[in-house]
Amino acid sequence: MDANPPNAASANSPSAESKGVSSAHARSAHARGAHARGDTPEAEQLRTAQTGGEKFSVIYRIATTLVKHLGLLRVFSLDELRLRRWLERHARRRPPDVPLFIALRHRVTRRIVARRPCPSIEPRAGWQPGAPVVLFLHGGGLIFEALFAHWMVADKIVRRCGAYLALPAYPLLPQASIYEASDMVLEVYRQLCARYGHDAITILGDSAGASLALTVTLSVLRHEPELGVPHQLILLSPAQVVINDPALRAQMDALGPGDITLSPSLLDVMQRLMSRRPERDDFFATPLEQDYTGFPPTEIYYGSEELFYPLMEGFAARLNDAGVAVGTHVGEGMCHVWPYIPFAPETTRTLDEIIATIARQNGASRTS
């Protein structure tokens, strides 16, 4: 097996060649994928040839099998009534504390913002001026707290970059509304700006957390431009639940059976759970269909086998049209939020690239 199968394709990014991604692979990334995108035998042969005859490492296949057995797809496939019952049973659980391994390795500060926990993590010696500041917005469909995989990523960022990292436990549905979640995250951003300055901050988000990152940045530009936008956004599989284009929704429905974590039915259920209000900006409902004028540089990572794949090309095009420096990174044959799957060589290399992007912000980098 090739030790470095080039499963991740980058487009619109000047560093694609330097990351070991062929320009042919980068140009054709959007043209290939599952049956929903009209694969041909020739395209399948090309994809196999580009990965040295092996699509994925054994570790990646084992890891995705374990993800399937975590039960996320089962939860995200429930109808509204059953999902509400499931959420009521689990809402009584105390918000998770910082894992022990994080507390042993790093300096942890536990803060409350908008009546919710917002722990921060930094090196034991403390954050040093010039090191990155990361607002880490976890995914989970707005119904799950941060998973252990999120804490593993947070640990790696702090160790590699010497970063100050805030990981807000934002309010979840259906006990809270999407507006309470975005308001809490916006308040965390205000506090980080006041302490470190907006240009020191990277917002890193996955799935619903990536959508919150977009929502907060749009809110700053529309209502609080004096805060300033973050230095950069790094978005993993940004999600959108309101799909206005029937053709795109049909493509998403076709991709649904191949997604190991999400079901198309979740889109309809989430629209009812969000409790949208006509008097509020509805950025979270359609975060991938906005005017991004004034946005900072943005990197997007997504898989060709995930539910939201059909939305990504249009999203990147809107960013480009707004003059935003945007890089797109397509995991060929990979799943939703694939860079956070631990231990697999394909995902580990990509996560290392993401952390290097954070570190380059201020020239901060460590080898640990």
N, C-alpha and C positions, 0 to 999 in steps of 0.2 A: 504494500500500500504506500502511495506517495505520502511522505510525512507532512507535506504542505499542500493539500488539495485546495485550489483557489476557488472556494465556494462563494466568497464574498466579492461581488462586483461593485465597483464604484463608478459613478457617472457624474459629470459636471463638477469634478473635483480635480484640481491640478496635481494632486499627489497620488492619483490612481496608479500610474506606472510605478512610482516609488514604493507602493505598498504591495508590489508583486501581483498586480491585477493587469491582465493584458488589455490593451486598448480595444481589441475586437470584442472581448468579453464585456467590457464596460459599455460599448456602444449597443450591444445586443441584449443588455440585461432586461430591458422592459419587454422584449419581444418573446421571451421564453417563459415557461412556467407550466402550470397544471393544465388540464383539459379545458378549464374555463377560459384560457387564453389562446386556445387553438393550437396546441403543440403539434408538430409534425414529427415523423420518425427521424428526419434529418436533424431537427432541433434537439431531440433527445440524444442522438448520437453525438452531436457537438458538445452537449453538456457533459456527457460521460467522458468524452475525449479530453475535455478541459480539466477533469478531476483525476486524470491518470487511471481511468478505468474504475475508480471507486468514488461513489458520490460522497460518502461520509465516513468518518472514522467509526470504529466499533464503539468507542466511548460516547460519541454523539448519539448513536442509535440506542444505546442502553439508556442514556440520560433522557431522551425523548420518550422512551417507553415508560420510564419512571414518572415523567410528567403526566403522561396519560393516566397513570394509576393514582395520581394525587387527588383526583376527583374534581378538578377545576371545570372540566368540560361538563361533567354531570351537573354541577351547580349552575353553570352558565347556560344550560339547556332547559332548566326548569321553566314552567309557565309562571305567570305573574303571581298567582295565588300561592303556589308551592314555594316560589322563591321568597315571598314575603314571610311565609311560615318558617323557612330555613333561616332567614335573617333574624327573625324574632328570637329563635332559639339561641343563636350565636351572639346576639347583641348584648347579652348579659355578661359576656366575657370581659374581663378587665383589659384595657388597652395594653398591648405587650410592652414590657420594659426592654431596655437595651440588652441584647444578649451578653452573657457573661464574658465571652471571648473578646468582645469589643471593649468592655469595661476593664479587662485585664491589660489590654494592649495600648489603650488610648486614654486621653483625658476626656471625660464625658461631663457635660453640663446639662442638667435637666431643667428646662424652662417650660412655662405654661404661656401659650399665646392663644388668645380668644377662647379660653377655657379648655384648650386641648394641649396634650404634651407636644413639645417640640425639642427633642434632645439634639445636642450638637456634639460633634466629635472632632478632636484635633490631636496632634501629636502630644505625647506626655510632656515634652519640653515646651509646648505651647505653639500656637500659630505664629509664624514669622512674617513681617511685612514683605510683600512681594510674592508670597505663596498664594495659590488659588483659594477662592471662597466658592463653595458649591452648595447650591440649593437643590437638594436631591428629592425629587417628587416621585414616590413609588407608584406603580400601577396596582391593578387588582379590581378593575371594573367598578371602582367607587364603593365596593362592598367588602373588600378585604383590607386588613392592615398590611404593613410591610411584611413580606415573606423573608425567610431566612436567607434566600438568595440575594435579596436587596442588601441585607446587612453584610454579606460577604463582599459585595461590590463596594459598599461604603468603606469597609475595612481596607480594601486594596487601594482605593483612591487616597485615603489619608496616609497610608504607608508609603505609597509611591510619590505623592506630590507634596506631602506635608500640609495638606489642605485643611481648612476649617470647613466642616460639612454639617449643614443643618438638614435634618430629616423630619419634617413635620408630620405628625399623625393627624392629618386633616379629618374633619367629620365625614362620616359615611352615610350612604343611603340605606334604608329609607328614613332613618331617625332624623337625619339632617337633609337639607337641600343642597343641590349643587352650588348654590350661591353662598351658603355658609362655608363650604369647602374652599371655593375660590377666594372668598373674603379672608379666610384664615391664612391661606398661602400668600395672598397679597400683603397682609400685615407682616408676615415673616420677611418678605422681600423688602418692605419699607425699613424694617429694623436692620437688616443686613446692609442696605444702602446707607443708612445713617452711620453705621459703624465702620464699614469698609469702603464705601463708594460703589456706585453701580458698575463701573468698568472693571472691578475686580471679581465680579460674580459670574459664574457659569451656572445656568439652570440645566440640570440633567433630569429628564423624565422619561418614563416608559409607559406605553399604553395610555390609560386614563391619566397618569402623571404627566405624560407628554402633552396631552390635551390641556391639562391645567397649566403647564408651562406656556402654551400658546395663549390661553385665556388671560393669564396674568400679564404677559407682555402686551397683548392687545389692550387690556385695561389701562396699563401705564401710558401707552401712546395716546389713547383716546381721552383719558381723564386726569392723569397725573404726569404729564410729560416732564415736569420739573424733577421727578425722581431719576429719570434716565433709564434706558433699556440696559439689560445685562450685557456683559462682554460677548457672550455667545450662548446659543441654545444647542443642546445635543438631545435629539429626540429619537427614541426607540419605539417603532411601531405605533405612532400616534393614532388615537382612536377617534371615531366620529359615529354617533348613533343615529343622527337624522340624515337620511340619504334622499336627496331631492331628485336625483336622476334615476328613473326606472331601469335604464340599461345598466348603470353601475350596480344597482341593487341586485339585478339578475346575475351579474358576474360574481358578486359576493355570495349570493345564495349557492351558486355552482361551486364555489371554493369551499363552502362550509364543511362538507364531509371530510375534507382533508386537513382541516385545522384541528390541532390536538388540544386546544384550550378553549376556543370560542365557538359559539353557535350563532348562525344568523338570527335565530329567534330572539337572542339577547337584545338586538337592536330595538325591537318593538317593545320589549318589556322595560328596557332602560328609559325609553322615552316617557313611559307612564310613571316610573319611579322618580324621575328627576324633578317633578313638580315645577315645571318652568313657569316663569312669571312674565307677563307682557311688558311690565314696566322696567324690567332689567335687561341689560345687554345679554344677548343669547350666544355669546362667543363659544361656550362649551358645547352647544348643540351642533354647531357646524364650524369647528376650529380649523378645518382644512379648506375652507371656502371663503376666506376673508381677504381684505386688502392688507398686505404686509409691508406697505411703505413705511420705512423707518426701522425695520427689524434689524437686529444684529446678525452676524454670520450664523448660519444654521446648518447643522449636520443631521441627516436623516438616515436611520438604519431600519430596514424592514426585510421580511422574508417573502419569497415568491409563493409560499404555500399558506399564507395567512389570510384571514378574512378581509383585512383592510388593504390588501395589495392593490386592488383596482383603483383605489383613491390616491395612491402615492404619486403617480406621474403627474396628475393634474395639480396636486398640492405643490410639488416641486416647480412646476411651470408657473404657478402663481407667485411663488417666491422669486423666481427669476425675473418675471415681468415687473415685479416691484423693485428690482435692482438689488436684491439681497444676494450676498455671497452664499451659495448653497452647495453642499455636497451630498450626493445620494449614494447609499451603500446597500446593495441588494444581496441578501443571502439566498443564492439560488437553491431552491428546494427546501429552504429552511422555514422555521415556524415563527410565530408571534414572539417578539422580544428574545430572539435567539441568542444575542450576545451575552445574556445573563445566565445561560445554561452552563453550569460549572464543569470544569475539568476537561471538556472536549477540546482538542487542539484547534479546531476551526473557530470555536467561540472564544477561547482564551486569547488567540491572536487578535481577534477583533476587539475584545474588551481592552487588551493592552494598547491598541491603537486609540481607543476612546480616551483612556487615561493619559496617553501621551499628548493628545489634543488638549486636554485640560491642563497638563503640566506646561505645555508650550505657551500657554496664556501669559505666564510671567517668567518663563525660563526656569521653572522649578521642576526638578526631576530627581528621583532617587532610584536606586537599584534594588532596594529590598522588596 
